[in-house]
Amino acid sequence: MGVDRAYVSGLETGRRNPTVLTLWHASLALGVELPKLLSKDVGS
């Protein structure tokens, strides 16, 4: 994603808020479309 491990840890624990660019990079790294990444429907 182009960020350090501490930043990702902060995102995971809710201590940091991601930028739109970081969300885009995360979706690319995970192979998930951005709208799906942001969806509350985690079951599908």
MMTF fields as JSON, N, C-alpha, C and O atoms, coordinates in Angstrom:
{
  "mmtfVersion": "1.0.0",
  "mmtfProducer": "UNKNOWN",
  "numBonds": 175,
  "numAtoms": 176,
  "numGroups": 44,
  "numChains": 1,
  "numModels": 1,
  "chainsPerModel": [1],
  "groupsPerChain": [44],
  "chainIdList": ["A"],
  "bondAtomList": [4, 2, 8, 6, 12, 10, 16, 14, 20, 18, 24, 22, 28, 26, 32, 30, 36, 34, 40, 38, 44, 42, 48, 46, 52, 50, 56, 54, 60, 58, 64, 62, 68, 66, 72, 70, 76, 74, 80, 78, 84, 82, 88, 86, 92, 90, 96, 94, 100, 98, 104, 102, 108, 106, 112, 110, 116, 114, 120, 118, 124, 122, 128, 126, 132, 130, 136, 134, 140, 138, 144, 142, 148, 146, 152, 150, 156, 154, 160, 158, 164, 162, 168, 166, 172, 170],
  "bondOrderList": [1, 1, 1, 1, 1, 1, 1, 1, 1, 1, 1, 1, 1, 1, 1, 1, 1, 1, 1, 1, 1, 1, 1, 1, 1, 1, 1, 1, 1, 1, 1, 1, 1, 1, 1, 1, 1, 1, 1, 1, 1, 1, 1],
  "groupList": [{"groupName": "MET", "atomNameList": ["N", "CA", "C", "O"], "elementList": ["N", "C", "C", "O"], "formalChargeList": [0, 0, 0, 0], "bondAtomList": [1, 0, 2, 1, 3, 2], "bondOrderList": [1, 1, 2], "singleLetterCode": "M", "chemCompType": "L-PEPTIDE LINKING"}, {"groupName": "GLY", "atomNameList": ["N", "CA", "C", "O"], "elementList": ["N", "C", "C", "O"], "formalChargeList": [0, 0, 0, 0], "bondAtomList": [1, 0, 2, 1, 3, 2], "bondOrderList": [1, 1, 2], "singleLetterCode": "G", "chemCompType": "PEPTIDE LINKING"}, {"groupName": "VAL", "atomNameList": ["N", "CA", "C", "O"], "elementList": ["N", "C", "C", "O"], "formalChargeList": [0, 0, 0, 0], "bondAtomList": [1, 0, 2, 1, 3, 2], "bondOrderList": [1, 1, 2], "singleLetterCode": "V", "chemCompType": "L-PEPTIDE LINKING"}, {"groupName": "ASP", "atomNameList": ["N", "CA", "C", "O"], "elementList": ["N", "C", "C", "O"], "formalChargeList": [0, 0, 0, 0], "bondAtomList": [1, 0, 2, 1, 3, 2], "bondOrderList": [1, 1, 2], "singleLetterCode": "D", "chemCompType": "L-PEPTIDE LINKING"}, {"groupName": "ARG", "atomNameList": ["N", "CA", "C", "O"], "elementList": ["N", "C", "C", "O"], "formalChargeList": [0, 0, 0, 0], "bondAtomList": [1, 0, 2, 1, 3, 2], "bondOrderList": [1, 1, 2], "singleLetterCode": "R", "chemCompType": "L-PEPTIDE LINKING"}, {"groupName": "ALA", "atomNameList": ["N", "CA", "C", "O"], "elementList": ["N", "C", "C", "O"], "formalChargeList": [0, 0, 0, 0], "bondAtomList": [1, 0, 2, 1, 3, 2], "bondOrderList": [1, 1, 2], "singleLetterCode": "A", "chemCompType": "L-PEPTIDE LINKING"}, {"groupName": "TYR", "atomNameList": ["N", "CA", "C", "O"], "elementList": ["N", "C", "C", "O"], "formalChargeList": [0, 0, 0, 0], "bondAtomList": [1, 0, 2, 1, 3, 2], "bondOrderList": [1, 1, 2], "singleLetterCode": "Y", "chemCompType": "L-PEPTIDE LINKING"}, {"groupName": "SER", "atomNameList": ["N", "CA", "C", "O"], "elementList": ["N", "C", "C", "O"], "formalChargeList": [0, 0, 0, 0], "bondAtomList": [1, 0, 2, 1, 3, 2], "bondOrderList": [1, 1, 2], "singleLetterCode": "S", "chemCompType": "L-PEPTIDE LINKING"}, {"groupName": "LEU", "atomNameList": ["N", "CA", "C", "O"], "elementList": ["N", "C", "C", "O"], "formalChargeList": [0, 0, 0, 0], "bondAtomList": [1, 0, 2, 1, 3, 2], "bondOrderList": [1, 1, 2], "singleLetterCode": "L", "chemCompType": "L-PEPTIDE LINKING"}, {"groupName": "GLU", "atomNameList": ["N", "CA", "C", "O"], "elementList": ["N", "C", "C", "O"], "formalChargeList": [0, 0, 0, 0], "bondAtomList": [1, 0, 2, 1, 3, 2], "bondOrderList": [1, 1, 2], "singleLetterCode": "E", "chemCompType": "L-PEPTIDE LINKING"}, {"groupName": "THR", "atomNameList": ["N", "CA", "C", "O"], "elementList": ["N", "C", "C", "O"], "formalChargeList": [0, 0, 0, 0], "bondAtomList": [1, 0, 2, 1, 3, 2], "bondOrderList": [1, 1, 2], "singleLetterCode": "T", "chemCompType": "L-PEPTIDE LINKING"}, {"groupName": "ASN", "atomNameList": ["N", "CA", "C", "O"], "elementList": ["N", "C", "C", "O"], "formalChargeList": [0, 0, 0, 0], "bondAtomList": [1, 0, 2, 1, 3, 2], "bondOrderList": [1, 1, 2], "singleLetterCode": "N", "chemCompType": "L-PEPTIDE LINKING"}, {"groupName": "PRO", "atomNameList": ["N", "CA", "C", "O"], "elementList": ["N", "C", "C", "O"], "formalChargeList": [0, 0, 0, 0], "bondAtomList": [1, 0, 2, 1, 3, 2], "bondOrderList": [1, 1, 2], "singleLetterCode": "P", "chemCompType": "L-PEPTIDE LINKING"}, {"groupName": "TRP", "atomNameList": ["N", "CA", "C", "O"], "elementList": ["N", "C", "C", "O"], "formalChargeList": [0, 0, 0, 0], "bondAtomList": [1, 0, 2, 1, 3, 2], "bondOrderList": [1, 1, 2], "singleLetterCode": "W", "chemCompType": "L-PEPTIDE LINKING"}, {"groupName": "HIS", "atomNameList": ["N", "CA", "C", "O"], "elementList": ["N", "C", "C", "O"], "formalChargeList": [0, 0, 0, 0], "bondAtomList": [1, 0, 2, 1, 3, 2], "bondOrderList": [1, 1, 2], "singleLetterCode": "H", "chemCompType": "L-PEPTIDE LINKING"}, {"groupName": "LYS", "atomNameList": ["N", "CA", "C", "O"], "elementList": ["N", "C", "C", "O"], "formalChargeList": [0, 0, 0, 0], "bondAtomList": [1, 0, 2, 1, 3, 2], "bondOrderList": [1, 1, 2], "singleLetterCode": "K", "chemCompType": "L-PEPTIDE LINKING"}],
  "groupTypeList": [0, 1, 2, 3, 4, 5, 6, 2, 7, 1, 8, 9, 10, 1, 4, 4, 11, 12, 10, 2, 8, 10, 8, 13, 14, 5, 7, 8, 5, 8, 1, 2, 9, 8, 12, 15, 8, 8, 7, 15, 3, 2, 1, 7],
  "groupIdList": [1, 2, 3, 4, 5, 6, 7, 8, 9, 10, 11, 12, 13, 14, 15, 16, 17, 18, 19, 20, 21, 22, 23, 24, 25, 26, 27, 28, 29, 30, 31, 32, 33, 34, 35, 36, 37, 38, 39, 40, 41, 42, 43, 44],
  "secStructList": [7, 7, 1, 7, 2, 2, 2, 2, 2, 2, 2, 2, 2, 6, 1, 1, 7, 7, 7, 2, 2, 2, 2, 2, 2, 2, 2, 2, 2, 2, 6, 7, 7, 2, 2, 2, 2, 2, 7, 1, 7, 6, 6, 7],
  "xCoordList": [0.821, 0.0, 0.858, 0.351, 2.107, 2.957, 2.943, 3.307, 2.525, 2.526, 3.249, 3.405, 3.687, 4.412, 3.45, 2.257, 4.006, 3.232, 2.488, 1.364, 3.096, 2.454, 1.189, 0.202, 1.219, 0.038, -1.098, -2.245, -0.772, -1.784, -2.351, -3.56, -1.497, -1.954, -2.922, -3.942, -2.607, -3.493, -4.84, -5.866, -4.849, -6.106, -6.927, -8.134, -6.261, -6.949, -7.549, -8.607, -6.883, -7.377, -8.29, -8.832, -8.463, -9.349, -8.707, -9.396, -7.397, -6.703, -6.396, -6.142, -6.421, -6.14, -7.311, -8.025, -7.503, -8.519, -7.822, -6.919, -8.228, -7.573, -7.996, -9.113, -7.093, -7.439, -8.081, -8.018, -8.692, -9.279, -8.196, -8.43, -7.032, -5.927, -5.483, -5.202, -5.419, -5.051, -6.097, -5.746, -7.372, -8.424, -8.292, -8.485, -7.964, -7.781, -6.616, -6.725, -5.5, -4.346, -4.685, -4.246, -5.447, -5.846, -6.708, -6.536, -7.633, -8.497, -7.676, -7.951, -6.664, -5.789, -4.988, -4.871, -4.436, -3.616, -4.436, -3.926, -5.699, -6.553, -7.275, -7.867, -7.225, -7.921, -9.426, -10.16, -9.884, -11.314, -11.67, -10.915, -12.824, -13.258, -13.547, -14.055, -13.216, -13.348, -14.762, -14.894, -15.828, -17.168, -17.429, -18.097, -16.901, -17.073, -16.301, -16.763, -15.131, -14.317, -15.055, -14.94, -15.803, -16.493, -17.89, -18.54, -18.353, -19.697, -19.831, -18.914, -20.972, -21.25, -21.676, -21.701, -22.012, -22.45, -21.234, -20.795, -20.691, -19.476, -19.731, -18.789, -20.96, -21.269, -21.158, -21.104, -21.122, -21.098, -19.884, -19.731],
  "yCoordList": [-1.2, 0.0, 1.254, 2.346, 1.122, 2.306, 3.07, 4.246, 2.416, 3.044, 2.107, 0.919, 2.641, 1.76, 0.957, 1.248, -0.039, -0.981, -0.305, -0.691, 0.686, 1.392, 2.113, 2.175, 2.657, 3.345, 2.345, 2.619, 1.179, 0.145, -0.318, -0.512, -0.492, -0.871, 0.162, -0.196, 1.435, 2.504, 2.464, 2.738, 2.124, 1.985, 0.831, 0.957, -0.292, -1.493, -1.298, -1.849, -0.524, -0.328, 0.883, 1.13, 1.645, 2.803, 4.062, 5.054, 4.039, 5.236, 6.223, 7.4, 5.744, 6.587, 6.511, 5.51, 7.57, 7.593, 7.583, 8.387, 6.683, 6.612, 7.743, 8.253, 8.125, 9.074, 8.285, 7.056, 8.994, 8.336, 7.599, 6.495, 8.193, 7.563, 6.275, 5.279, 6.284, 5.086, 3.994, 2.823, 4.36, 3.372, 2.763, 1.56, 3.588, 3.103, 2.117, 1.06, 2.469, 1.571, 0.271, -0.801, 0.349, -0.855, -1.753, -2.972, -1.16, -1.96, -2.659, -3.81, -1.97, -2.593, -3.732, -4.804, -3.503, -4.51, -5.747, -6.867, -5.541, -6.659, -7.303, -8.373, -6.648, -7.172, -7.061, -7.911, -5.993, -5.77, -4.4, -3.44, -4.313, -3.016, -2.087, -2.523, -0.809, 0.153, 0.193, 0.182, 0.24, 0.242, -0.987, -0.889, -2.136, -3.361, -3.26, -3.733, -2.644, -2.451, -1.568, -1.772, -0.598, 0.349, -0.104, 0.54, -1.197, -1.679, -2.243, -2.883, -2.0, -2.591, -4.043, -4.766, -4.477, -5.849, -6.755, -7.045, -7.199, -8.008, -9.467, -10.212, -9.883, -11.286, -11.748, -12.954, -10.847, -11.296, -10.835, -11.139],
  "zCoordList": [0.0, 0.0, 0.0, -0.259, 0.276, 0.295, 1.608, 1.644, 2.691, 4.02, 4.981, 4.697, 6.11, 7.029, 7.907, 7.998, 8.53, 9.329, 10.477, 10.797, 11.09, 12.205, 11.741, 12.475, 10.524, 9.981, 9.775, 10.129, 9.198, 8.977, 10.318, 10.448, 11.3, 12.632, 13.193, 13.782, 13.014, 13.465, 12.771, 13.393, 11.485, 10.742, 11.3, 11.508, 11.539, 12.023, 13.407, 13.712, 14.235, 15.6, 15.743, 16.82, 14.651, 14.694, 15.245, 15.481, 15.453, 15.942, 14.82, 15.076, 13.575, 12.406, 11.448, 11.403, 10.686, 9.638, 8.289, 8.057, 7.392, 6.092, 5.17, 5.26, 4.288, 3.239, 2.1, 2.073, 1.173, 0.007, -0.775, -1.267, -0.891, -1.606, -0.906, -1.572, 0.407, 1.156, 0.967, 0.823, 0.964, 0.724, -0.663, -0.837, -1.645, -3.012, -3.078, -3.7, -2.433, -2.409, -1.681, -2.1, -0.615, 0.123, -0.757, -0.758, -1.505, -2.369, -3.446, -3.785, -3.987, -4.983, -4.362, -4.954, -3.17, -2.501, -2.144, -2.179, -1.804, -1.409, -2.588, -2.449, -3.752, -4.92, -4.818, -5.32, -4.156, -3.935, -4.508, -4.351, -5.173, -5.677, -4.491, -3.458, -4.656, -3.562, -2.976, -1.752, -3.79, -3.184, -2.306, -1.276, -2.716, -1.92, -0.608, 0.431, -0.662, 0.534, 1.549, 2.758, 1.051, 1.924, 2.324, 3.148, 1.75, 2.003, 3.413, 3.928, 4.021, 5.332, 5.214, 6.21, 4.008, 3.754, 3.62, 2.507, 4.739, 4.748, 4.428, 4.159, 4.452, 4.235, 2.802, 2.563, 1.835, 0.439, -0.302, -1.485]
}
